[in-house]
Amino acid sequence: MKIHYIFFLLVISSSLGFSQEIPVKSTPIERAGTSFPPPNEGSAIPSTKSTNPFFKSKERTSNLPSEKKETFSMKTGNDLLTAGDFIEKKWTEDKRISEEYRKDQYLGDFKTGGSYVEVLCRDYQYVDGDKVRVYVNGKMIESVIELQANYTPILVKLESGLNNIEIEALNQGSSGPNTAAFKIYGDQGELITSNEWNLLTGAKASVIFVKQ
């Protein structure tokens, strides 16, 4: 029995030694698309820009919102007046010149017990440089007053009896007649009268106060 066992071990060991002496050759497997040829000298570097025909940097930039602001205008393309033009035109013109504005205008007479009256006047139409001069009983008390949009005060001291206040138009401004609205207050702050005048150059508007 031992002899058979020893013989079996010798056969196994000799077969193992023979297999170790025979070299085993391996066959390399080539993979498709894994080989890259070496670059040629002087070849151009591929462009990094996209070749996608649907992407164009300039066109994409031009589609962004523009920072340019358009100015708003109420003007129409056919030279017609808009509502804004009509209002502007209205406030840049005085009344049309009439022949009656060449005559002196009498604005009334009043009685008062006060020592003075205050005349407030302003240009109630387009402020275009209308100028006036003020007289009391033929004596000039204000040489030049340019009428503004706000009231200009003129203090007139009253003498006993008749006081004739005259306002002379020195010019007609740049538009229409000399136009003014006026208010006259007593020395107690009471409103005595208010009116308007429309005068051509040289004409006068007058109001009379009788001091009692």
Backbone as JSON, one array per atom type, in Angstrom:
{
  "sequence": "MKIHYIFFLLVISSSLGFSQEIPVKSTPIERAGTSFPPPNEGSAIPSTKSTNPFFKSKERTSNLPSEKKETFSMKTGNDLLTAGDFIEKKWTEDKRISEEYRKDQYLGDFKTGGSYVEVLCRDYQYVDGDKVRVYVNGKMIESVIELQANYTPILVKLESGLNNIEIEALNQGSSGPNTAAFKIYGDQGELITSNEWNLLTGAKASVIFVKQ",
  "N": [[0.82, -1.19, 0.0], [1.88, 1.26, 0.78], [3.81, 1.55, -1.17], [2.36, 2.03, -3.52], [1.28, 4.55, -2.9], [3.54, 6.21, -2.72], [4.44, 6.08, -5.36], [2.37, 7.42, -6.68], [2.66, 10.03, -5.75], [5.13, 10.7, -6.88], [4.49, 10.77, -9.61], [2.67, 12.92, -9.78], [4.26, 15.1, -8.93], [6.2, 15.18, -10.94], [4.69, 15.87, -13.19], [3.83, 18.4, -12.55], [6.22, 19.86, -12.52], [6.96, 19.75, -15.22], [4.96, 21.23, -16.44], [5.58, 23.79, -15.55], [7.88, 24.47, -16.93], [7.13, 24.92, -19.58], [6.56, 27.73, -21.55], [3.84, 30.05, -21.51], [2.07, 31.62, -23.98], [0.53, 34.77, -24.48], [-2.13, 36.27, -26.22], [-2.46, 39.53, -27.37], [-5.33, 41.68, -27.14], [-6.79, 43.82, -29.34], [-8.38, 46.96, -28.97], [-11.06, 48.62, -30.46], [-10.74, 51.93, -31.72], [-9.06, 52.91, -29.72], [-6.5, 53.58, -30.27], [-4.28, 56.22, -30.87], [-2.96, 58.2, -33.32], [0.33, 59.61, -33.49], [0.75, 63.16, -33.24], [1.34, 65.19, -36.12], [4.23, 67.1, -36.87], [4.07, 70.64, -36.8], [1.38, 70.73, -37.22], [-1.85, 72.32, -37.04], [-3.37, 73.66, -34.08], [-6.44, 72.47, -32.92], [-9.39, 74.53, -33.15], [-10.91, 76.11, -30.36], [-13.39, 77.19, -30.45], [-16.92, 76.92, -30.71], [-18.46, 74.84, -33.12], [-21.07, 74.72, -33.57], [-23.81, 75.39, -35.53], [-26.03, 76.76, -34.58], [-25.29, 78.41, -32.6], [-24.17, 81.56, -32.17], [-22.05, 83.98, -31.19], [-22.15, 86.77, -31.57], [-24.74, 87.26, -32.53], [-26.21, 86.35, -30.39], [-25.51, 88.13, -28.4], [-26.6, 90.45, -29.45], [-29.26, 90.01, -29.1], [-29.82, 90.57, -26.51], [-31.41, 92.75, -24.04], [-31.43, 96.21, -24.88], [-29.52, 98.96, -23.58], [-30.11, 101.49, -24.27], [-32.18, 104.27, -23.92], [-35.32, 105.31, -24.96], [-36.58, 108.48, -25.8], [-39.53, 110.02, -24.63], [-42.18, 111.42, -26.43], [-44.79, 113.7, -27.1], [-45.38, 114.65, -29.53], [-46.88, 114.4, -32.73], [-46.52, 112.5, -35.78], [-47.54, 113.77, -37.98], [-47.56, 116.49, -37.77], [-49.72, 117.45, -36.31], [-51.4, 119.03, -33.54], [-51.04, 117.92, -30.25], [-52.77, 117.26, -27.12], [-51.09, 118.25, -25.13], [-49.52, 120.06, -26.6], [-51.46, 121.94, -27.25], [-52.15, 123.06, -24.77], [-49.69, 124.19, -24.07], [-49.42, 126.08, -26.11], [-51.58, 127.72, -25.55], [-50.79, 128.93, -23.14], [-48.67, 130.44, -23.88], [-49.43, 132.67, -25.18], [-50.94, 135.89, -25.28], [-54.06, 137.72, -25.04], [-55.7, 138.51, -28.13], [-54.85, 141.43, -29.96], [-56.89, 144.25, -29.66], [-58.77, 147.06, -30.87], [-59.98, 148.52, -28.84], [-58.23, 148.38, -26.76], [-56.49, 150.42, -27.08], [-57.5, 152.64, -25.95], [-57.84, 154.6, -22.92], [-58.66, 153.09, -19.82], [-61.27, 153.07, -17.5], [-61.65, 152.14, -14.21], [-63.37, 152.37, -12.09], [-64.73, 154.1, -9.08], [-64.24, 154.73, -5.57], [-65.07, 154.99, -2.08], [-63.36, 155.68, 0.95], [-62.19, 155.49, 4.33], [-59.66, 155.1, 5.11], [-56.06, 155.49, 5.52], [-54.38, 154.71, 3.56], [-54.11, 152.65, 0.6], [-53.52, 149.38, -0.74], [-52.24, 148.27, -3.69], [-52.29, 145.42, -5.6], [-50.78, 143.77, -8.26], [-50.47, 141.66, -11.17], [-49.26, 139.72, -13.97], [-51.72, 138.19, -15.63], [-51.95, 136.65, -17.83], [-49.86, 135.21, -20.31], [-46.61, 135.38, -19.05], [-44.69, 137.75, -20.17], [-42.99, 139.9, -19.96], [-44.34, 142.31, -19.54], [-44.58, 145.75, -18.66], [-45.23, 148.42, -16.35], [-46.14, 151.77, -15.23], [-46.75, 153.85, -12.4], [-48.98, 156.35, -11.28], [-50.11, 158.88, -8.99], [-52.55, 161.18, -8.64], [-51.37, 162.53, -10.81], [-48.7, 162.46, -10.14], [-45.75, 160.67, -10.37], [-45.22, 157.61, -8.77], [-44.13, 155.11, -8.95], [-41.71, 154.14, -11.16], [-41.01, 152.02, -12.94], [-42.46, 148.89, -13.17], [-42.19, 145.5, -13.53], [-44.39, 143.13, -14.56], [-45.16, 140.09, -12.97], [-45.75, 136.51, -12.54], [-46.64, 136.2, -9.95], [-48.23, 138.31, -7.48], [-47.37, 141.78, -7.33], [-46.84, 144.14, -4.85], [-48.07, 147.49, -4.35], [-47.87, 150.31, -2.52], [-50.07, 152.88, -1.74], [-50.36, 156.01, -0.55], [-53.01, 157.91, 0.75], [-54.5, 161.08, 0.16], [-56.56, 163.62, 1.63], [-59.78, 163.82, 0.27], [-59.98, 163.67, -3.27], [-58.32, 160.99, -4.94], [-56.57, 160.02, -7.57], [-55.6, 157.21, -9.11], [-53.38, 156.08, -11.49], [-52.38, 153.73, -13.91], [-49.98, 153.12, -16.19], [-49.33, 151.61, -19.31], [-46.23, 150.58, -20.27], [-45.19, 149.01, -22.24], [-45.91, 146.19, -24.41], [-45.02, 143.72, -23.9], [-43.89, 140.54, -25.19], [-45.98, 139.36, -26.42], [-49.17, 139.97, -27.52], [-51.45, 142.36, -25.87], [-50.71, 144.6, -23.05], [-51.23, 142.93, -20.23], [-52.97, 142.55, -17.18], [-53.94, 141.54, -13.91], [-55.51, 142.85, -11.05], [-55.75, 143.65, -7.54], [-57.19, 145.56, -4.93], [-56.63, 146.55, -1.68], [-57.86, 147.79, 1.49], [-56.64, 149.75, 4.34], [-57.25, 148.16, 6.49], [-57.05, 145.63, 5.65], [-59.14, 144.77, 4.11], [-60.76, 143.69, 1.11], [-61.23, 145.85, -1.51], [-61.66, 146.21, -4.28], [-61.38, 144.34, -7.36], [-59.98, 143.6, -10.55], [-59.27, 143.58, -14.1], [-56.88, 144.65, -16.6], [-56.34, 145.45, -20.02], [-54.11, 146.7, -22.08], [-52.69, 148.72, -24.66], [-49.45, 149.97, -25.59], [-48.76, 152.96, -23.89], [-51.38, 153.53, -23.19], [-53.7, 154.0, -20.39], [-54.85, 152.7, -17.24], [-57.25, 153.57, -14.85], [-58.24, 154.26, -11.44], [-60.32, 155.63, -8.94], [-60.1, 156.95, -5.67], [-61.88, 158.21, -2.96], [-61.06, 159.87, -0.19], [-62.51, 160.09, 2.91]],
  "CA": [[0.0, 0.0, 0.0], [2.78, 2.41, 0.84], [4.5, 1.66, -2.45], [1.44, 2.7, -4.46], [1.12, 5.94, -2.5], [4.78, 6.9, -3.08], [4.46, 6.18, -6.81], [1.39, 8.43, -7.08], [3.24, 11.35, -5.46], [6.17, 10.97, -7.86], [3.86, 11.12, -10.9], [2.08, 14.26, -9.66], [5.32, 16.1, -8.86], [6.87, 15.3, -12.24], [3.81, 16.58, -14.15], [3.85, 19.84, -12.2], [7.49, 20.45, -12.96], [6.94, 19.89, -16.69], [4.07, 22.34, -16.85], [6.22, 25.08, -15.24], [8.94, 24.76, -17.89], [6.56, 25.32, -20.9], [6.05, 29.14, -21.49], [2.48, 30.27, -22.03], [1.99, 32.85, -24.78], [-0.79, 35.47, -24.45], [-2.44, 37.04, -27.45], [-3.08, 40.84, -27.02], [-6.62, 41.99, -27.8], [-6.86, 45.24, -29.72], [-9.7, 47.6, -28.79], [-11.34, 49.57, -31.56], [-10.83, 53.35, -31.38], [-8.23, 53.29, -28.58], [-5.15, 53.98, -30.71], [-4.23, 57.62, -31.34], [-1.7, 58.42, -34.05], [1.09, 60.75, -32.97], [0.51, 64.39, -34.02], [2.38, 65.6, -37.06], [4.88, 68.36, -36.54], [3.55, 71.8, -37.55], [-0.08, 70.69, -37.42], [-2.55, 73.41, -36.34], [-4.14, 73.27, -32.9], [-7.88, 72.62, -33.21], [-10.03, 75.71, -32.57], [-11.77, 75.85, -29.19], [-14.71, 77.78, -30.68], [-17.96, 75.95, -31.04], [-18.85, 74.79, -34.54], [-22.53, 74.56, -33.62], [-24.35, 76.49, -36.38], [-27.12, 77.47, -33.9], [-24.73, 79.29, -31.58], [-23.35, 82.64, -32.71], [-21.89, 84.89, -30.05], [-22.58, 88.13, -31.89], [-26.2, 87.31, -32.6], [-26.75, 86.16, -29.05], [-25.33, 89.4, -27.69], [-27.52, 91.46, -29.98], [-30.63, 89.75, -28.67], [-30.01, 91.03, -25.14], [-32.08, 94.06, -23.99], [-30.55, 97.35, -25.09], [-29.52, 99.94, -22.5], [-30.48, 102.77, -24.82], [-33.52, 104.69, -23.54], [-35.99, 106.15, -25.95], [-37.24, 109.64, -25.22], [-40.97, 110.06, -24.87], [-42.62, 112.66, -27.05], [-46.21, 113.77, -27.41], [-45.53, 115.16, -30.89], [-47.34, 113.42, -33.71], [-45.7, 112.5, -36.98], [-48.17, 114.51, -39.07], [-47.57, 117.91, -37.4], [-50.94, 117.84, -35.62], [-51.19, 119.38, -32.16], [-51.58, 117.04, -29.23], [-53.36, 118.0, -26.0], [-50.01, 118.97, -24.48], [-49.15, 121.2, -27.45], [-52.53, 122.94, -27.19], [-52.02, 123.76, -23.5], [-48.5, 125.02, -24.15], [-49.7, 127.2, -27.01], [-52.51, 128.6, -24.86], [-50.12, 129.68, -22.1], [-47.59, 131.26, -24.43], [-50.04, 133.74, -25.96], [-51.9, 136.78, -24.63], [-55.25, 137.97, -25.84], [-55.45, 139.19, -29.41], [-54.91, 142.89, -29.86], [-58.15, 144.86, -30.08], [-58.69, 148.52, -30.93], [-60.43, 149.1, -27.58], [-57.12, 148.41, -25.83], [-55.74, 151.67, -27.3], [-58.15, 153.68, -25.15], [-57.68, 154.53, -21.47], [-59.73, 152.31, -19.18], [-61.69, 153.54, -16.18], [-61.93, 150.93, -13.44], [-64.31, 152.64, -11.0], [-64.38, 155.0, -7.98], [-64.59, 154.14, -4.28], [-64.88, 155.84, -0.9], [-62.66, 155.0, 2.03], [-61.74, 156.34, 5.44], [-58.29, 154.69, 5.43], [-54.95, 156.39, 5.18], [-53.68, 154.19, 2.38], [-54.59, 151.42, -0.03], [-52.45, 148.56, -1.31], [-52.57, 147.75, -5.01], [-51.53, 144.22, -5.98], [-51.0, 143.48, -9.67], [-49.65, 140.6, -11.76], [-49.61, 139.37, -15.35], [-52.6, 137.03, -15.52], [-51.82, 135.86, -19.05], [-48.48, 134.74, -20.49], [-45.62, 136.31, -18.48], [-43.83, 138.05, -21.32], [-42.22, 141.13, -19.78], [-45.18, 143.53, -19.47], [-44.1, 146.74, -17.69], [-46.17, 149.52, -16.09], [-45.72, 152.9, -14.4], [-47.87, 154.2, -11.53], [-49.12, 157.75, -10.9], [-51.19, 159.26, -8.07], [-52.84, 162.61, -8.88], [-50.42, 163.05, -11.79], [-47.34, 162.35, -9.65], [-45.26, 159.3, -10.53], [-44.72, 157.0, -7.53], [-43.37, 153.93, -9.37], [-41.29, 154.4, -12.54], [-41.09, 150.79, -13.75], [-42.77, 147.63, -12.5], [-42.38, 144.41, -14.49], [-45.42, 142.24, -14.03], [-44.76, 138.69, -12.86], [-46.86, 135.59, -12.31], [-47.12, 136.5, -8.61], [-48.62, 139.71, -7.29], [-46.42, 142.78, -6.87], [-47.6, 145.14, -4.07], [-47.77, 148.91, -4.51], [-48.52, 151.03, -1.42], [-50.48, 154.22, -2.18], [-50.87, 156.85, 0.54], [-54.15, 158.69, 0.28], [-54.71, 162.43, 0.66], [-57.97, 163.91, 1.84], [-60.47, 164.14, -0.95], [-59.84, 162.83, -4.47], [-57.03, 160.36, -5.24], [-56.68, 159.36, -8.88], [-54.47, 156.27, -9.33], [-53.28, 155.72, -12.9], [-51.37, 152.73, -14.25], [-49.68, 153.28, -17.62], [-48.64, 150.49, -19.96], [-44.99, 151.02, -20.91], [-44.95, 148.15, -23.39], [-46.88, 145.11, -24.58], [-44.33, 142.45, -23.78], [-43.59, 139.86, -26.45], [-47.19, 138.72, -26.93], [-50.46, 140.61, -27.25], [-51.45, 143.63, -25.14], [-50.24, 144.61, -21.67], [-52.33, 142.28, -19.51], [-52.72, 142.48, -15.75], [-55.03, 141.41, -12.95], [-55.13, 143.61, -9.86], [-56.62, 143.69, -6.37], [-56.89, 146.71, -4.09], [-57.03, 146.32, -0.29], [-57.81, 148.93, 2.39], [-55.63, 149.66, 5.4], [-57.68, 147.15, 7.45], [-56.9, 144.33, 5.0], [-60.36, 144.41, 3.4], [-60.69, 143.79, -0.35], [-62.11, 146.91, -2.01], [-62.04, 145.9, -5.66], [-60.45, 143.54, -8.17], [-60.35, 143.73, -11.96], [-58.19, 143.32, -15.05], [-56.75, 145.6, -17.68], [-55.68, 145.03, -21.27], [-53.72, 147.99, -22.62], [-51.59, 148.86, -25.59], [-48.41, 150.87, -25.1], [-49.16, 154.36, -23.73], [-52.72, 153.63, -22.62], [-53.71, 153.97, -18.93], [-56.01, 152.22, -16.49], [-57.33, 154.45, -13.68], [-59.23, 154.0, -10.42], [-60.39, 156.81, -8.08], [-60.48, 156.77, -4.27], [-62.22, 159.44, -2.26], [-60.81, 159.7, 1.23], [-63.46, 160.88, 3.69]],
  "C": [[0.86, 1.25, 0.0], [3.48, 2.6, -0.48], [3.64, 2.37, -3.47], [1.32, 4.17, -4.15], [2.33, 6.76, -2.9], [4.85, 7.07, -4.59], [3.51, 7.26, -7.31], [1.95, 9.82, -6.86], [4.32, 11.7, -6.46], [5.59, 11.38, -9.2], [3.32, 12.55, -10.86], [3.18, 15.32, -9.67], [6.04, 16.27, -10.18], [6.01, 16.04, -13.24], [3.77, 18.06, -13.84], [5.12, 20.5, -12.65], [7.54, 20.65, -14.45], [6.1, 21.05, -17.14], [4.71, 23.67, -16.56], [7.28, 25.42, -16.26], [8.4, 25.22, -19.23], [6.02, 26.73, -20.79], [4.68, 29.23, -22.14], [2.46, 31.61, -22.73], [0.57, 33.42, -24.7], [-0.95, 36.3, -25.71], [-3.11, 38.35, -27.07], [-4.35, 41.08, -27.83], [-6.66, 43.49, -28.07], [-8.29, 45.75, -29.56], [-9.9, 48.67, -29.86], [-11.4, 50.98, -31.02], [-9.95, 53.78, -30.23], [-6.85, 53.74, -28.98], [-5.2, 55.38, -31.27], [-2.92, 57.82, -32.06], [-0.98, 59.62, -33.5], [0.85, 61.98, -33.84], [1.68, 64.7, -34.92], [2.97, 66.91, -36.63], [4.32, 69.47, -37.42], [2.06, 71.76, -37.77], [-0.74, 71.74, -36.56], [-3.32, 72.86, -35.16], [-5.62, 73.47, -33.19], [-8.46, 73.82, -32.49], [-10.93, 75.31, -31.42], [-13.15, 76.42, -29.37], [-15.69, 76.71, -31.11], [-18.28, 76.03, -32.52], [-20.34, 74.59, -34.69], [-23.13, 75.7, -34.43], [-25.45, 77.28, -35.69], [-26.61, 78.4, -32.81], [-23.8, 80.29, -32.24], [-23.27, 83.72, -31.65], [-22.4, 86.29, -30.36], [-24.09, 88.24, -31.91], [-26.81, 87.18, -31.22], [-26.64, 87.44, -28.24], [-26.33, 90.43, -28.16], [-28.94, 91.23, -29.55], [-30.89, 90.19, -27.24], [-30.69, 92.39, -25.14], [-31.09, 95.19, -24.11], [-30.66, 98.31, -23.92], [-29.94, 101.31, -22.98], [-31.92, 103.09, -24.48], [-34.09, 105.6, -24.6], [-36.7, 107.29, -25.25], [-38.7, 109.66, -25.61], [-41.35, 111.41, -25.43], [-44.1, 112.57, -27.35], [-46.45, 114.31, -28.81], [-46.0, 114.04, -31.81], [-46.52, 113.55, -34.97], [-46.29, 113.31, -38.11], [-48.37, 115.97, -38.73], [-48.89, 118.36, -36.78], [-50.63, 118.14, -34.17], [-51.79, 118.33, -31.25], [-52.19, 117.9, -28.13], [-52.29, 118.81, -25.29], [-49.58, 120.2, -25.28], [-50.18, 122.31, -27.34], [-52.42, 123.75, -25.9], [-50.81, 124.68, -23.51], [-48.74, 126.25, -25.0], [-50.6, 128.22, -26.32], [-51.8, 129.49, -23.87], [-48.91, 130.45, -22.6], [-48.14, 132.36, -25.33], [-50.94, 134.58, -25.07], [-53.14, 136.88, -25.49], [-54.87, 138.67, -27.14], [-55.66, 140.69, -29.25], [-56.22, 143.39, -30.44], [-58.0, 146.37, -30.04], [-59.1, 149.16, -29.61], [-59.29, 149.19, -26.56], [-56.24, 149.66, -26.02], [-56.29, 152.8, -26.44], [-57.81, 153.49, -23.66], [-58.89, 153.81, -20.88], [-60.01, 152.83, -17.78], [-62.22, 152.35, -15.39], [-62.79, 151.19, -12.2], [-63.81, 153.63, -9.97], [-64.97, 154.47, -6.68], [-64.33, 155.16, -3.17], [-64.21, 155.03, 0.2], [-62.29, 156.0, 3.12], [-60.31, 156.0, 5.83], [-57.25, 155.67, 4.97], [-54.18, 155.92, 3.95], [-54.46, 153.0, 1.81], [-53.39, 150.69, -0.6], [-52.93, 147.95, -2.61], [-51.67, 146.56, -5.31], [-51.82, 143.93, -7.44], [-50.04, 142.41, -10.16], [-50.09, 140.4, -13.21], [-50.44, 138.09, -15.3], [-52.61, 136.18, -16.78], [-50.4, 135.31, -19.11], [-47.5, 135.78, -19.95], [-44.56, 136.58, -19.53], [-43.13, 139.39, -21.21], [-43.04, 142.4, -19.81], [-44.68, 144.45, -18.36], [-45.1, 147.88, -17.57], [-45.5, 150.6, -15.25], [-46.95, 153.4, -13.64], [-47.81, 155.69, -11.16], [-50.24, 157.88, -9.87], [-51.36, 160.78, -8.18], [-51.78, 163.26, -9.77], [-48.97, 162.94, -11.36], [-46.88, 160.9, -9.73], [-44.71, 158.78, -9.2], [-43.94, 155.71, -7.81], [-43.02, 154.11, -10.85], [-41.45, 153.17, -13.43], [-41.41, 149.62, -12.83], [-42.98, 146.59, -13.58], [-43.31, 143.38, -13.87], [-44.95, 140.79, -14.09], [-46.0, 137.8, -12.71], [-47.46, 135.78, -10.93], [-47.42, 137.99, -8.48], [-47.45, 140.56, -6.8], [-47.2, 143.85, -6.12], [-47.13, 146.57, -4.33], [-48.57, 149.66, -3.43], [-48.81, 152.47, -1.86], [-51.05, 154.97, -0.97], [-51.95, 157.79, -0.01], [-54.18, 160.07, 0.94], [-56.21, 162.64, 0.87], [-58.59, 164.31, 0.5], [-60.17, 163.13, -2.06], [-58.42, 162.3, -4.64], [-57.19, 159.52, -6.52], [-55.42, 158.51, -9.12], [-54.5, 155.84, -10.78], [-52.12, 154.73, -13.1], [-51.17, 152.76, -15.76], [-48.92, 152.07, -18.15], [-47.42, 151.02, -20.69], [-44.67, 150.2, -22.15], [-46.06, 147.12, -23.48], [-46.22, 143.74, -24.45], [-44.06, 141.85, -25.15], [-44.83, 139.24, -27.08], [-48.41, 139.51, -26.52], [-50.35, 141.93, -26.51], [-50.8, 143.49, -23.77], [-51.4, 144.11, -20.81], [-52.01, 142.17, -18.03], [-54.03, 142.26, -15.0], [-54.59, 142.16, -11.7], [-56.19, 143.47, -8.79], [-56.21, 144.9, -5.55], [-57.48, 146.46, -2.7], [-56.95, 147.63, 0.5], [-56.8, 148.72, 3.49], [-56.02, 148.69, 6.51], [-57.61, 145.74, 6.85], [-58.14, 143.89, 4.24], [-60.17, 144.6, 1.89], [-61.71, 144.82, -0.81], [-62.58, 146.61, -3.42], [-60.98, 145.0, -6.3], [-60.93, 143.59, -9.61], [-59.15, 143.34, -12.81], [-58.07, 144.5, -15.99], [-56.02, 144.98, -18.85], [-55.37, 146.32, -22.03], [-52.64, 147.84, -23.68], [-50.64, 149.92, -25.06], [-48.92, 152.31, -25.06], [-50.54, 154.54, -23.14], [-52.65, 153.47, -21.1], [-55.0, 153.36, -18.39], [-56.06, 153.04, -15.2], [-58.46, 154.03, -12.75], [-59.16, 155.2, -9.42], [-60.82, 156.4, -6.67], [-60.75, 158.13, -3.66], [-62.04, 159.18, -0.77], [-61.7, 160.64, 2.02], [-62.86, 161.28, 5.04]]
}
